[in-house]
Amino acid sequence: MDKLNVGVIGIGKMGLLHSGIFNGLEESKLAAVSEKDKIMSMTLKKYLPRVNVYKDYEKMFKSEDLDVLVITTPVFLHKPMIEDAIDHDLNIFVEKPLAINSEECKSILNKGIKSKTLVGYCRRFMGTYAYVKKLIDKKVLGNVISFQSQLFVEQVLNKEKGWQYDPTKSGGGVLMDLGSHAIDLIHYFFGEIDSAIGIGKTIYSKNVEDYVSANFKLKNNIIGSLQLSWSMRNYRLPELKFNIQLEDGMIIVTEKYVEIYSDVENEMLKRGWNTFYKQTLTGEVPLDIGGPEYTLEDLHLLNCIKEDKSTLCDFKEAAMTNCVIDSMYSSIGAGDSIYSSVETSDLHKIKYGV
């Protein structure tokens, strides 16, 4: 297969990361970027003279013969860029979340997407969570009964400024930012979420929530909980932890390790405690920039384009997380400590025109 031409909109941290990966893979090359910041544009032109740099992404669409578009801009810019890319029949990768709310997701899906799409819920590609997904799907420990989960990081310990803390641009606080990763994995591991009960609290922020506590009931009768905070001390990096109770044992999983207690012995597990670390669960990647999971998700998109297969988290799949987040915000209310219940099943019935 000839190398696929990749264009990137937004050269911040994640834009640089994915630009480096796609430019380093044998299957693709970085052809063009769109970046409005003058200093960053000048730097790109200096160090990547063969990559065309545009201030206007629409001009990039018209001037370049692109196969793949990567969108790593703030979330409030996703919808118009995605819809323009769909009109140009581009395969699309967008960093999570898909859009600012489920109504925007509905608009995107109603465009009638024909190309491959992938949303950057990178934890699906981490070795530890991928291994747990395999155990659950194979029912190695029987059916799942319940789960407790938490996602913490020490990020907001003062009043912060920026688009991330403006709900009109970010879509919300810790629930939208970190919580989307957790809710995506809940959906990925256990199935469709039926209802949610939540409490939200501001600690340092003025307009968005810094802490969320939620309980879930899934359509397959699994129950679970989630604690979220980006104001939790002693968590230098985000840590998403699940404690999963099953018929024949339990699983504890984070980004770094999996601990399993098994009541049974089989080809995958011994009876008693089993411990696996990410180093042994993650396959080799051709290059590692920021973590193998980012290379794996980019390779996954390229392979799905080549083989004409659906991706692991396409736009329709990712829209489900936005639906749950919308229902949670209806329950929580950003900036308040409100305790109420919201059914999410009606949101899941949205047809999105497909």
C-alpha positions in Angstrom: 0.0 0.0 0.0 1.3 3.5 -0.8 1.8 5.7 2.1 -1.3 7.6 3.2 -1.1 11.4 3.3 -2.0 12.7 6.7 -3.0 16.2 7.6 -3.2 17.5 11.2 -5.2 20.4 12.6 -3.9 21.9 15.8 -0.2 21.4 16.8 -0.4 21.4 20.5 0.8 18.5 22.7 -1.4 15.9 21.1 -1.0 17.3 17.6 2.8 17.1 17.8 2.5 13.5 19.2 0.3 12.2 16.4 2.2 14.2 13.8 5.4 12.5 14.9 3.8 9.0 14.9 2.1 9.2 11.5 5.3 10.7 10.0 7.4 7.9 11.4 5.2 4.9 10.4 5.9 3.1 7.2 2.2 3.2 6.2 1.8 7.0 6.3 3.5 10.3 6.1 2.8 13.8 7.4 1.9 15.9 4.4 0.4 19.1 5.9 -0.6 20.8 9.1 -2.9 23.6 10.0 -1.8 25.9 12.8 -2.7 29.5 13.6 0.0 30.2 16.1 2.8 32.0 14.3 5.7 30.8 16.4 4.6 27.2 16.1 4.1 27.6 12.3 7.6 29.0 11.9 9.1 26.2 13.9 7.3 23.6 11.8 8.5 25.2 8.6 12.1 25.2 9.9 12.3 21.7 11.1 9.9 20.0 8.7 10.5 21.8 5.4 8.7 19.1 3.4 5.5 19.5 5.4 3.2 22.2 4.1 1.9 24.5 6.8 -1.4 26.4 6.6 -3.1 28.9 8.8 -6.5 28.0 7.4 -7.5 24.3 7.5 -10.0 24.8 4.7 -7.2 25.9 2.4 -5.3 22.8 3.4 -8.2 20.7 2.3 -8.4 22.4 -1.1 -4.6 22.4 -1.7 -3.6 18.9 -0.4 -4.4 15.4 -1.6 -5.1 14.0 1.9 -6.2 10.6 2.9 -6.4 11.0 6.7 -7.2 14.0 8.8 -6.2 14.3 12.5 -8.0 16.8 14.7 -6.4 17.7 18.0 -8.0 21.1 18.7 -10.2 22.1 21.7 -13.4 20.2 21.7 -15.7 23.2 20.8 -13.9 23.3 17.3 -14.4 19.6 16.6 -17.9 19.7 15.0 -17.3 22.1 12.1 -13.9 20.6 11.3 -15.3 17.1 11.3 -18.2 18.0 9.1 -15.9 19.7 6.6 -13.7 16.7 6.6 -16.7 14.4 5.9 -17.6 16.6 3.0 -14.1 16.0 1.6 -14.4 12.1 2.1 -11.4 12.0 4.5 -10.7 9.3 7.0 -10.8 11.1 10.4 -9.0 10.7 13.7 -10.2 13.1 16.4 -9.0 13.4 20.0 -11.6 12.6 22.6 -14.4 13.5 23.2 -16.1 13.5 19.8 -17.9 16.7 20.4 -19.1 19.1 23.1 -22.5 17.3 23.5 -24.7 14.6 22.1 -26.6 17.1 19.8 -23.3 17.9 18.0 -22.7 14.2 17.8 -26.1 13.7 16.2 -25.3 16.4 13.6 -22.0 14.7 12.8 -23.5 11.3 12.4 -26.4 12.6 10.3 -23.8 13.6 7.7 -23.7 10.0 6.5 -20.0 9.1 7.0 -18.5 6.7 4.4 -14.8 6.9 5.5 -13.1 5.3 8.5 -13.3 7.2 11.8 -11.6 6.9 15.2 -11.9 8.8 18.4 -8.8 8.9 20.6 -10.0 6.9 23.7 -6.4 5.6 24.0 -7.0 3.4 27.0 -8.7 0.9 24.8 -5.2 0.3 23.3 -3.3 0.0 26.6 -2.2 -3.5 27.3 -3.7 -3.8 30.8 -7.2 -2.7 29.9 -7.1 -4.7 26.6 -6.2 -7.8 28.6 -9.1 -7.3 31.0 -11.5 -6.8 28.0 -10.3 -10.2 26.7 -10.9 -11.9 30.1 -14.4 -10.4 30.4 -15.4 -11.3 26.8 -14.1 -14.9 27.2 -15.9 -15.1 30.6 -12.7 -16.6 32.0 -14.0 -15.7 35.5 -17.7 -16.0 34.7 -20.1 -13.0 34.3 -19.4 -9.6 35.7 -21.4 -8.7 38.8 -20.3 -5.2 39.8 -17.5 -2.7 39.5 -16.0 0.2 41.5 -13.8 2.7 39.6 -11.9 5.9 40.1 -9.9 8.3 38.0 -7.8 10.9 39.8 -5.0 13.4 39.0 -3.4 16.3 40.7 -4.2 19.0 38.0 -6.4 21.7 39.5 -5.4 23.0 42.9 -6.1 26.7 42.2 -8.5 28.7 40.2 -7.4 28.0 36.6 -7.9 29.9 33.4 -8.3 28.7 29.8 -10.8 27.1 27.5 -10.8 23.9 29.6 -12.5 25.7 32.4 -15.2 27.4 30.3 -18.1 25.0 29.9 -19.2 26.7 26.6 -15.9 25.6 25.1 -15.0 22.5 27.0 -18.4 21.0 27.5 -17.7 20.7 31.3 -15.1 20.0 33.9 -13.6 16.8 35.2 -16.5 14.7 34.0 -16.0 15.7 30.3 -12.2 15.8 30.5 -11.2 12.8 32.5 -14.6 11.2 33.0 -15.0 10.6 29.3 -12.1 8.1 29.4 -13.7 6.3 32.3 -17.2 6.2 30.9 -15.8 5.0 27.5 -14.1 2.0 29.3 -17.3 1.3 31.3 -19.2 1.0 28.0 -16.3 -1.0 26.4 -15.9 -3.4 29.3 -19.5 -4.0 30.4 -22.0 -2.8 27.8 -24.6 -0.2 27.5 -25.3 2.1 30.4 -29.0 2.3 31.4 -29.1 4.8 34.2 -26.9 7.0 36.3 -27.1 8.8 39.7 -24.6 11.6 40.3 -23.2 14.2 42.7 -21.0 17.0 41.5 -19.0 19.5 43.4 -16.7 22.5 42.6 -13.6 22.9 44.8 -11.4 25.4 43.0 -13.2 26.1 39.7 -15.9 28.6 39.2 -17.9 27.3 36.3 -17.1 23.6 36.1 -17.1 20.7 38.4 -13.8 19.4 40.1 -15.3 16.3 41.7 -18.0 13.8 40.6 -19.4 10.7 42.3 -21.7 8.5 40.2 -23.5 5.2 40.3 -24.5 3.2 37.2 -26.9 0.5 36.3 -26.2 -1.3 33.0 -28.7 -2.9 30.7 -27.3 -6.3 31.5 -28.0 -5.7 35.2 -24.3 -4.9 36.2 -24.1 -2.2 38.7 -21.1 0.0 39.4 -19.6 3.3 40.7 -17.2 6.0 39.5 -15.3 8.6 41.5 -13.6 11.4 39.5 -11.4 14.3 40.5 -8.7 16.4 38.9 -8.0 18.0 42.3 -6.7 14.9 44.1 -3.2 15.3 45.6 -0.5 12.7 45.2 -1.6 11.7 41.7 1.1 13.2 39.4 -0.3 11.3 36.4 -4.0 10.3 35.8 -4.8 6.9 37.2 -7.9 5.0 36.2 -8.5 2.1 38.5 -11.3 -0.6 38.2 -12.1 -3.2 40.9 -14.3 -5.7 39.1 -16.3 -8.4 40.9 -17.1 -11.5 38.8 -18.7 -14.9 39.5 -15.4 -16.7 39.9 -13.0 -14.0 41.1 -12.1 -10.4 40.9 -9.9 -8.1 38.8 -8.1 -4.9 39.8 -6.7 -3.0 36.8 -4.9 0.3 36.2 -2.7 1.7 33.4 0.3 -0.1 35.0 -0.9 -3.5 36.2 -3.6 -6.1 36.4 -4.2 -8.1 39.6 -6.6 -11.0 39.4 -7.9 -13.4 42.0 -9.3 -16.5 40.4 -11.4 -19.2 42.1 -10.7 -21.5 39.1 -7.7 -22.6 37.2 -7.6 -22.5 33.4 -5.3 -21.8 30.4 -5.2 -18.1 31.1 -5.1 -18.0 34.9 -3.9 -20.0 37.9 -6.0 -20.4 41.0 -5.4 -17.6 43.5 -3.6 -14.3 42.7 -2.2 -13.5 39.3 -0.3 -10.3 38.5 0.5 -8.9 35.1 2.3 -5.7 34.3 1.9 -3.4 31.3 5.4 -4.2 30.0 4.4 -7.8 29.4 0.9 -7.1 28.1 1.9 -4.5 25.5 3.1 -5.7 22.2 6.1 -4.1 20.4 5.4 -1.0 18.4 7.6 0.4 15.6 8.1 3.7 17.5 7.0 5.0 20.9 6.2 8.7 21.3 4.4 9.3 24.6 3.3 5.7 25.1 2.7 2.7 22.9 -1.1 3.1 23.1 -0.9 6.2 20.8 1.1 4.4 18.2 -1.3 1.4 18.4 -4.4 3.5 17.9 -2.8 5.3 14.9 -1.7 2.0 13.4 -5.2 0.6 14.1 -6.8 3.4 12.0 -4.3 2.8 9.1 -5.0 -0.9 9.1 -8.7 -0.4 9.2 -8.4 1.9 6.1 -6.3 -0.7 4.3 -8.5 -3.7 5.2 -11.8 -1.8 5.0 -12.8 -2.7 8.6 -14.6 -0.8 11.3 -12.4 0.8 14.0 -12.5 0.0 17.7 -14.1 3.3 18.6 -15.7 5.0 15.6 -17.9 8.1 15.8 -21.1 6.2 16.5 -19.4 4.3 19.4 -17.9 7.5 20.8 -21.2 9.3 20.6 -22.6 6.9 23.3 -20.1 8.4 25.8 -21.3 11.9 25.0 -24.9 10.7 25.6 -24.1 9.4 29.0 -22.1 12.6 29.9 -25.1 14.7 28.8 -27.4 12.8 31.1 -24.9 13.0 34.0 -24.8 16.8 33.6 -28.5 16.9 33.7 -28.3 15.0 37.0 -25.3 16.8 38.5 -25.5 20.4 37.4 -22.1 22.0 37.0 -21.2 24.0 40.1 -23.9 22.5 42.4 -24.1 19.6 44.7 -27.3 18.1 43.4 -28.4 14.5 44.0 -30.8 13.1 41.5 -31.4 10.3 39.0 -31.4 10.5 35.2 -32.4 7.7 32.9 -30.0 7.5 29.9 -32.0 4.9 28.0 -33.9 7.6 26.0 -30.6 9.1 24.8 -29.4 5.7 23.7 -32.5 5.4 21.5 -31.4 8.3 19.3 -31.1 6.9 15.8 -28.6 9.4 14.5 -29.9 8.9 11.0 -28.1 5.5 10.7 
